[in-house]
Amino acid sequence: TLVATMKGAIVCLLAVVAVEAIYRVPMHKIELDRSAHKPKVIAEYLKQKYIKGYKVNSLIYEEGLSDFSNAQYYGDITIGTPGQKFKALFDTGSSNLWMPCKGCPSSDIACLTHNQYDGSKSSTYTKTDIPFAIEYGTGAMTGYVVDDVVCFGNDKSGYCTDKTQGFACAMAEPGLTFVAARFDGILGMGWDSISVDGLTQPMDQIWADKDNCPEAIFAFWLNRDLHGGLANQNGGEMTLCGTDPAHYVGEIAWEPLTAEDYWRINLGEVKVGGVSYSKGPVSAIVDTGTSLLTGPPDVMDKINHAIGGRELGQTGEFMVSCHNITNLPDISFNLGGQDFVLKGEDYILKMTNAGVSECISGFMGMDVPPPAGPLWILGDVFIGKFYSVFDHGNERVGFAISA
């Protein structure tokens, strides 16, 4: 009937409107860097990130190596008027925005090898006298706070803050930590409660505009069907203000936050080949800023041995045969009452070392003592496989099968 047809048309129109209320930020694809994959070094960096007051073991930590080298979630933002373009790591495991700035010393290689923000070229720039410092490895990223307009995508996107958005102007980046990074700086997307200097994150202003942003949500989809690393290929996307139904199938399984600091949730049972290795619930942080999946060392050792992993010395790094990946057991993680299954091809990292292919386990043991631990961190190994939704308004994280 005509009425039924009109109703159908209205439903379709509403669906289109709902999808168009979101903003898409394309993601850049990277190839994994074998030299940066050193689990004990990465563990030191992660402990510093998540354990308040933790001092890095300088005997283990190697300057120039952190998990940033293999982080996959970065895209474009602009700062200033007119907009100056930067590649930003979208990091759900921190809550500050910082970029290298014009005027950094010539000895700061990381600054010189990346795009630098120049306040003198922005009509909306305001310098403050507030100092800023974040510990990374054995040194600190230091600088001062600046206020300016920050836009996701580009300065014509409509998803911009006003000129009062505070961010850190980095004037000194520690050692070699960020020299090889494919991005210029970091845009933290955790909660404001863990922000250095109490700076609010740009998303707060975006979410406050309910007409432009009906839902206080951002979501990630990583495109794993890439071949040859061609520059014009779509590495995936981050959506702001809603989800994109084109990139997932079925229902989103929701897990409520257990604290408003990181995106911290309860992880349920973990099974390897149907056998339980961790009953749960256990505390887990969903972190786009790290490439691995970490958990208590005793559990991770058992999982790595169950998949036929062979530890390289005492490095915490487990190798498997590249010829055996299709025969490896499924590993399931229960979240929101639903099992999310990783296959061997999902949790084994394929890297090239001096022209030779190597296959490394994406699981790493990390000892976090109470009260901060025990702790699991669901990094790119897990969330790269599934459509991942961060719902600020309803204080929850959701996962769905990627499409």
C-alpha positions, -999 to +999 in steps of 0.1 A: +000+000+000+009+036-004+010+041+034+033+011+039+056+024+011+057+058+027+065+043+061+093+023+046+107+053+028+106+073+061+124+045+080+151+044+052+154+082+054+159+081+091+185+054+088+204+076+063+201+106+086+214+086+115+244+074+096+252+108+082+253+123+117+286+106+122+320+118+109+345+095+094+383+099+099+403+076+076+429+055+093+465+050+080+478+015+076+514+005+087+535-025+084+547-040+117+582-031+127+602-062+138+629-041+155+603-025+178+587-057+190+605-064+223+580-076+249+600-068+280+606-032+267+569-029+259+560-042+293+581-015+310+564+012+289+529-002+297+536-004+334+547+032+334+514+040+316+491+022+340+509+020+374+509+053+392+544+064+402+561+034+384+598+039+376+611+023+345+638-004+349+665+013+329+684-020+325+655-033+305+642-002+288+658+006+254+655+042+242+638+043+208+617+012+215+582+015+227+549+000+216+542+032+196+562+019+166+535-007+159+504+012+170+479+012+141+453+037+150+462+070+136+446+096+114+445+132+104+437+162+126+443+200+121+452+226+146+449+264+142+434+288+118+440+281+090+444+244+099+479+229+102+477+192+093+491+165+116+489+127+119+477+118+154+478+085+172+443+080+186+451+066+220+423+053+243+450+046+270+458+083+277+439+116+279+462+144+266+467+159+231+503+169+223+522+178+192+558+189+184+561+226+181+582+251+162+612+262+181+622+229+195+660+225+198+681+211+169+692+182+192+655+170+194+656+145+164+620+134+170+607+169+167+627+177+136+616+146+118+579+154+122+554+181+114+556+210+139+528+233+151+536+270+145+514+292+167+526+323+148+508+311+117+474+307+135+450+336+141+433+317+169+465+308+189+469+317+226+501+308+245+497+301+283+525+300+309+514+265+321+543+240+319+536+204+307+554+171+312+546+134+306+570+105+314+579+083+285+605+056+291+635+070+308+628+106+299+600+131+298+582+149+270+582+185+281+567+217+268+539+242+276+501+245+272+487+263+242+450+271+233+438+268+197+412+253+174+415+215+170+396+197+141+392+161+133+399+153+097+404+188+083+394+224+093+363+222+070+350+190+086+326+208+111+340+186+139+361+213+155+366+227+190+366+264+197+398+284+201+400+276+239+410+240+234+442+234+255+469+210+243+506+204+250+532+220+227+561+196+229+595+213+230+615+183+241+608+146+233+628+120+252+656+101+235+647+082+204+612+071+216+593+090+189+619+093+162+606+064+141+569+070+149+547+073+118+526+099+135+534+134+147+518+134+182+492+117+204+455+125+208+444+109+241+409+096+242+407+083+277+388+100+305+396+135+317+403+122+352+437+109+341+446+140+321+479+158+329+473+194+341+436+187+341+433+196+304+400+184+288+402+165+256+389+178+223+362+152+222+345+169+251+337+200+230+326+179+200+302+159+222+288+191+238+273+201+204+243+178+204+229+191+171+261+182+153+270+151+175+238+133+188+258+105+205+289+108+227+305+079+210+336+071+189+343+037+171+371+020+153+372-003+123+405-016+111+407-029+075+428-061+076+421-070+040+450-050+026+476-061+001+509-046-008+506-016+015+496+007-013+493+043-001+458+048-015+443+018+003+419+024+031+435+013+064+401+016+082+383+044+099+373+061+132+338+074+134+328+102+157+293+107+172+280+072+163+286+038+148+288+028+111+265-002+105+284-009+072+314-021+092+298-046+116+273-074+115+249-085+143+244-069+176+270-049+196+279-067+229+282-041+256+304-042+287+300-015+313+330+005+325+342-004+360+360+030+364+361+063+346+399+066+341+409+044+312+384+024+292+384-002+319+359-031+318+356-067+331+368-095+309+350-128+312+363-163+306+392-168+282+394-202+265+420-218+242+406-245+220+375-247+243+396-251+275+393-224+301+426-205+309+411-176+329+377-178+345+371-141+349+358-116+356+392-098+355+400-061+350+409-052+314+417-019+297+409-014+260+439+004+245+442+014+209+477+028+217+493-006+221+497-034+196+496-065+218+472-083+241+487-086+276+477-104+308+492-120+339+525-138+331+514-172+344+482-172+322+501-159+291+529-184+294+502-212+294+485-197+264+518-192+245+528-228+251+493-240+241+497-224+207+531-241+203+551-210+210+589-212+216+604-185+238+634-167+225+658-169+255+643-150+284+628-122+263+591-129+269+588-132+231+573-164+216+577-176+180+556-201+162+560-218+129+546-197+100+535-229+083+513-239+112+491-208+117+460-223+101+462-252+126+464-231+157+435-232+182+408-206+184+411-184+215+378-169+228+372-139+251+338-134+267+326-098+267+291-086+272+279-122+274+293-130+239+324-150+229+347-131+206+370-156+188+406-149+176+420-174+151+457-181+146+459-156+117+445-129+141+468-134+171+501-142+153+520-112+141+538-117+108+570-097+105+600-096+083+635-097+098+664-092+073+642-105+045+631-136+065+594-140+076+590-145+113+558-153+132+554-139+167+527-144+193+506-114+199+502-124+236+525-110+262+528-116+300+528-085+322+530-085+359+509-057+375+507-062+413+476-051+433+460-027+437+465-017+400+465-054+389+462-081+380+454-064+347+447-074+311+452-050+282+433-055+250+454-039+224+453-040+186+457-078+184+421-080+198+404-048+189+418-048+154+397-079+147+365-065+160+344-034+155+351-015+187+328+012+202+336+036+230+304+050+244+312+079+267+276+089+273+265+054+286+300+046+301+305+013+283+326-004+256+310-025+229+323-050+204+308-065+173+320-088+144+337-066+118+323-065+083 
